[in-house]
Amino acid sequence: MKKIFLLTIFLALTFSACAPQAEPTRQPVFPVEDSNMGPKPTRTPAPVELTRAQRAAFSALSDITGLPAGQMTLVSTEAVTWPDGCLGVQRMGMMCTQVLVEGFKIVLEADGKQYEFHTNEDGSAVLLATGEGTTGLLENALITQLADNLGLDRNEISVASSSDVEFGDACLGVPIPEIMCAQVVTPGKIIVLEANGIPYEYHASADGSRIQPATLALTWKRDGGIAGFCDNMTVFLSGEVYTTTCKSDGRMGTFATLISQEERDQFAAWIAEFGQVELDASDPEGVADRMVVALSFNGNGSGSLVPADEEALFQWAQALYQKASQ
């Protein structure tokens, strides 16, 4: 099924990608419209006795701004029934479960700026929806996401560049197999993060409401065969994984939610060692119910794969697809 998708990759990023997780989901998402649901309570300075959802919002804002909770203020908390598993926050590339989710809209204030968070009922999922004075905020949130995705420390990541651009389509210039993009000029920005000498590029809309990882690492497809496969997977160097199939809705996940640190380290080693590689494990032409299996790998090294490496890479990709598409 073809989708016009928002990232914004992230984030992202399904699993379901935006369904509530066991740990707070901290993803950079900006901004959404105010739902204007009822009166807002009186401001409460932190720290106070907080609910789990409020604590999750304070923790998320602390991660983004680097400020302690004592320098934040609870402006309001509203009970909300969110229309989907993304808690009412849309992001390019993020597939949302269509299920009502009870939760809260929590507004915090820090350093004279307000930030709106959407949470589920117990605070195990928390998304930043809006933030006043967002200069640098998007970059900081992306640093947090990249660190979570790849198992890095935030201190290992820096902003290499951040520039305003105009993208030629609604997909922010990042094509994904089976995803249709409206051909409309979209103002935005390109943000490049750097970690251990490796650049990670993200594309964002001007208001930050859509974010899309842009440094492609791997694509994999499986088509045909007796079972009639029609599967595609796109993997970004920053750890976001997108899967699509003609038989069901697409999915999004991240390395952090799908694979072990050992598997991440293996992929990072391949990226460092090998260069650009095109692999084909398809059945020969003319075979009845021919299965097409192809993989494109974009590494940073100059080494060449031997047959054992090729087989290991195919197995890694197929296992990742199975996890991401569940």
N, C-alpha and C positions, 0 to 999 in steps of 0.2 A: 504494500500500500504506500503510495507516494504521499509525502507530508511536506507542507510548508512549515519550516520549523524555526523556532526562535532559539538562540542561545542567549542567551542571554538571556563552558562551557562547558568552561567550563568546563557549563561548568553545570551537571552538568544527573547533570550532568548529568517503570524501568527496573531494573534491579528491583522494582521500578525506580529510575534514577532519582526521582524526587519523592518517593514514598518515605514515610518516617523511618529512621534508622535507630539502631540501638544506642548510638552516641549522637550528640548534637550535630546536625548537618550544618556546616558553616560554608556557605557558598556566596560568592559575590553577585548580588542581584539588585539592580537599581532601575528606575523607581517604578512604582505602580500607583494607580489612582487611589486617593483616599476614599474608603468605602463609606465614611460618615455614618457609622453605626452607633448612634446614641451618644449620651453625654460622657465626658471624660472626667475621671477622678482627679482629685487634688494632687499636686506634685508631692512626691515623697523622696527625700534625699536618701542616698545609699551611704552606708549599709543599713538595712532594716531586715526584719524577718520576711523573706521573700518566698514566693511559690517556686516550684521547680521550673516552670516556664519562665518566670522572671529571672531566676538565677542563670538560666541558659542564655537569655538575651544579654544580661550583664557580662557573662563570660565571653560571648561572641563579640560584643563591642570592645571589650578589653583586648581581645586578640587582634582586632582590626586597628585600634587606635594606640595600643600600648599603655593606656591609662589604667590605673587601679580603680576598683569599684567605688572606693571612697570619693573619687572625683567625678562620679556620675550621678545623675538624678533620674528617678522614675517619674516620668511625666504623666503617663496614663496606661491603663490596662483595660482592654475591652474583650469580652467573650465574643467569638466569631465562629460561625460555621463556614469553613472554607469550601469552595466548590470543587476542589480537586486535591490530589496528593501533593501538588506543588504549593499548597497553602496560598493559592491566589497569586503567586508570583510566577510570571512567565519568563522563560529563558530560552534563547535559541539553542536547539539541539536537545532540549530536555523534554522527554515524553512524560506526561502527567497521567497518573491513574485517575479515572473518572469516578471518584468516590468522595462523598462528603466527609470532611475531617473537622472534628470539634477542636477548637484551639483559641488562640488569643492574638490580638494586635497590641503590641507593646511599644510604647514610645519612650525612648531614653534621651537624656540631654547630657552632653559632655563638651567642655570647652566652648560653651555658647552655641553649640550646634545640636540639632535634633536628628534622631535616627529611629526609623520605624522598623520593627521586627515582627515577622509572622511566625507563630509557633503552633505545634500541635498541643494537645491538652496536657501532656506530662513534660513537655519541653525537650523530648528526645529528638525533635526536628526543629530547627530554627533557621529562618532565612531573613536576610536584610533586604527590606523592600525599598526604603527611601533613606536618603541622608542629605541634610543641608550642608552646603559648603563642601562639596565632594572632591575638591582638589586633592589628589593624592590618595583619597579613600579607596577608589577602585583599584589602584595599583597595590595598595596594602592588602586588600581583600584577595587579589589574585596571588600575591605572595603566600598568603595563608593557604589558599587552595592548592597551589603548586607544592608547597611543603607537605600538605596532607596526602596528595596524590602519590608523591614519589618517596615519602618517608624521609624527607630532608628537614633540617633545622631552618627556621626562618632566617637566621643570621647568615646562612649560606647563600641566600638569594638577594639579588639587588635589581633595581630598575635600570636597564641599560638605555632605554629610550622610550619616549611617549610623545607621539605626534598626531596632529589632526589631519584627517584625510577624508576623501569622498569615495565610498565604495560603489561599484557599478551595479550591485544587486542587493536584495533584502537579506541574502545569506552572508553579507559582509565580506564577499570575495572569497569564501571558503566553500568549494563544492563538496557535497556528500552524495555518494551513490543513492539513487532512488529518491532524492529530496529535490523538489521543485523550488526554484527561487524566483520571486517576482523581480522582473528587470526594471528596477527603479533605483535612481541614485539615492544613496543613503549616507548622510554625513556621519562621521564617527572618528575613531582614533585607532592607531596601531600601538600596542604596548609590548615591548620586548623585555622580558626578564632574563636574568643570567644566573646560572648556578654552576659552580665548578667549571667555568669556562664554556659552558654550553648555553646557547640562546634558546629561549622559548617564546614564541610569538603568539599574541592574542589580538583579535580584532573586536572592537566594541562599538556600539552605536553611540551617538553623541550624548545621549542622556544616561548611558550606562545600563539601559534596560535589557540590552542584548549583548552577550559576550560569546565569542567563538574562538576556541583554540585554533591555531593556524599552522603550527609546525608539524607537518605530516610525517609519521614514522613508518606506517605499514597499512596496506590495504589487502584484503583477502576476499575472494569470492568463490562460491561453489554453486554450480548451475547444472541442471539436467539430472541424468541418471534415472534409474527405475523409480526412485522415490520422488522425482520431480523437484529437486532442490532449487531454491532461488534466493540464496543467502549472500549478504554482503557485510563486511566489517571494515570500519575505518578506525585506526588507532593513531592518536597524536602523541608526540614526544612528551608532552606535559602530563600524560597519563589518562586522558579521556578516551573512552571507547564508545563508538556508535555502531549499532547493528541494525540492519533492515532486512526484511524478507517480504515476499509477495503474499505470504500466508497469514501474517499477523502484523500488528503495530510494531514500529521500531522500538528499540531500547537504548538506553544510555547508562554507562557505568564509569567507574574510575579504577585505576590500578589498586587504590587503597581498599576498595570494596570488593574487588574481584579476585585478586591474586596475592600470593604471599610475598614477603620481602625478598625471599630467595628467588622467586620468579621474576620480580622486578629487577633484581641485580643481574640475572641472566640476560634479560632484554637490554639493560644498560651496557653490558659487556659486548653484546652483538652490535649495538649502535656505535660503540667506540671502535670496534675492530673492523667492521665491514662497511663498504660503501653502498652505492645504489645497485640493487639486485632485482631482476625480474625472474621469477620462478614459475614453472608450469608443470603441474602434476596431472594433467588431463588425460583422459583415455585417448587413444589414437583416433584420428579422423576415420570416419566410416563405421565405427563401432555402434551397434544398436544401443539406444538409450545412453548415448555418450555422456560421461560426466566431465564437466569442465571445472578444474580446480586451479586457481592462479593466485600468486602472491607477489606483491610489489613492496620492496623494503628500501627505506631511505636512511642509510647509516651515515656516520660522519668519518668513518675510517677509510682505508684503502685495501684492506684484505679481501681475499676471495673465499667464497664458501666451498667447502668440499661436500661430497654427497651426504656425509653424516650430519653436517651443519644444516644443510637444506632440509633433511628429514626432521631434525629437531625443531627448526623454525616452523615448518608446516604443522607439526604436532602442537607446538606452543600456541600457534594462531587458532587452530581448530578447538583446542581446549578452552582458550579465552572466549571464543565465540559461544561455545556451549554455556559457559558461565554467564556471559553478558546477556544472552537471549532468553534466559530462564525467567 
